[in-house]
Amino acid sequence: MPKAVQKTLLGEGGVQGLDGGPHRHRKHLFMSLMSPDQIGEISQLTAAMADSHAEMEVER
Protein backbone atom coordinates (compact mmCIF):
# COMPACT_ATOMS: atom_id res chain seq x y z
CA MET A 1 0.00 0.00 0.00
CA PRO A 2 1.42 3.41 -0.89
CA LYS A 3 2.72 5.39 2.10
CA ALA A 4 0.43 8.34 1.30
CA VAL A 5 -2.63 6.07 1.58
CA GLN A 6 -1.34 4.50 4.79
CA LYS A 7 -0.78 7.89 6.39
CA THR A 8 -4.09 9.45 5.36
CA LEU A 9 -6.64 6.62 5.32
CA LEU A 10 -5.37 3.64 7.27
CA GLY A 11 -2.73 4.86 9.68
CA GLU A 12 0.85 3.71 9.76
CA GLY A 13 1.53 0.35 11.35
CA GLY A 14 -2.02 -0.88 10.77
CA VAL A 15 -3.07 -4.41 9.96
CA GLN A 16 -3.43 -3.51 6.27
CA GLY A 17 0.34 -3.34 6.01
CA LEU A 18 1.09 -6.78 7.47
CA ASP A 19 3.06 -9.23 5.37
CA GLY A 20 4.73 -12.60 5.75
CA GLY A 21 4.68 -14.24 9.18
CA PRO A 22 2.68 -11.53 10.96
CA HIS A 23 0.03 -11.67 8.22
CA ARG A 24 -0.21 -15.47 8.41
CA HIS A 25 -0.45 -15.37 12.21
CA ARG A 26 -3.29 -12.82 12.18
CA LYS A 27 -5.10 -14.69 9.39
CA HIS A 28 -4.87 -17.93 11.38
CA LEU A 29 -6.25 -16.14 14.44
CA PHE A 30 -9.35 -14.97 12.57
CA MET A 31 -9.81 -18.16 10.56
CA SER A 32 -9.88 -20.13 13.82
CA LEU A 33 -13.19 -18.34 14.49
CA MET A 34 -14.74 -19.70 11.29
CA SER A 35 -15.62 -23.23 12.42
CA PRO A 36 -19.36 -24.04 12.49
CA ASP A 37 -19.31 -24.19 16.32
CA GLN A 38 -17.53 -20.85 16.63
CA ILE A 39 -19.82 -19.16 14.09
CA GLY A 40 -22.84 -20.46 16.03
CA GLU A 41 -21.45 -19.07 19.28
CA ILE A 42 -20.65 -15.70 17.69
CA SER A 43 -24.18 -15.61 16.24
CA GLN A 44 -25.74 -16.31 19.64
CA LEU A 45 -23.60 -13.67 21.37
CA THR A 46 -24.42 -11.10 18.70
CA ALA A 47 -28.17 -11.78 18.99
CA ALA A 48 -28.01 -11.52 22.79
CA MET A 49 -26.14 -8.22 22.62
CA ALA A 50 -28.59 -6.84 20.05
CA ASP A 51 -31.52 -7.84 22.27
CA SER A 52 -29.86 -6.24 25.30
CA HIS A 53 -29.24 -2.97 23.47
CA ALA A 54 -32.79 -2.94 22.09
CA GLU A 55 -34.17 -3.38 25.62
CA MET A 56 -32.01 -0.52 26.87
CA GLU A 57 -33.36 1.73 24.13
CA VAL A 58 -36.97 0.84 25.00
CA GLU A 59 -36.31 1.69 28.66
CA ARG A 60 -35.12 5.20 27.75
C-alpha positions in Angstrom: 0.0 0.0 0.0 1.4 3.4 -0.9 2.7 5.4 2.1 0.4 8.3 1.3 -2.6 6.1 1.6 -1.3 4.5 4.8 -0.8 7.9 6.4 -4.1 9.5 5.4 -6.6 6.6 5.3 -5.4 3.6 7.3 -2.7 4.9 9.7 0.8 3.7 9.8 1.5 0.3 11.4 -2.0 -0.9 10.8 -3.1 -4.4 10.0 -3.4 -3.5 6.3 0.3 -3.3 6.0 1.1 -6.8 7.5 3.1 -9.2 5.4 4.7 -12.6 5.8 4.7 -14.2 9.2 2.7 -11.5 11.0 0.0 -11.7 8.2 -0.2 -15.5 8.4 -0.5 -15.4 12.2 -3.3 -12.8 12.2 -5.1 -14.7 9.4 -4.9 -17.9 11.4 -6.2 -16.1 14.4 -9.3 -15.0 12.6 -9.8 -18.2 10.6 -9.9 -20.1 13.8 -13.2 -18.3 14.5 -14.7 -19.7 11.3 -15.6 -23.2 12.4 -19.4 -24.0 12.5 -19.3 -24.2 16.3 -17.5 -20.8 16.6 -19.8 -19.2 14.1 -22.8 -20.5 16.0 -21.5 -19.1 19.3 -20.7 -15.7 17.7 -24.2 -15.6 16.2 -25.7 -16.3 19.6 -23.6 -13.7 21.4 -24.4 -11.1 18.7 -28.2 -11.8 19.0 -28.0 -11.5 22.8 -26.1 -8.2 22.6 -28.6 -6.8 20.1 -31.5 -7.8 22.3 -29.9 -6.2 25.3 -29.2 -3.0 23.5 -32.8 -2.9 22.1 -34.2 -3.4 25.6 -32.0 -0.5 26.9 -33.4 1.7 24.1 -37.0 0.8 25.0 -36.3 1.7 28.7 -35.1 5.2 27.7 
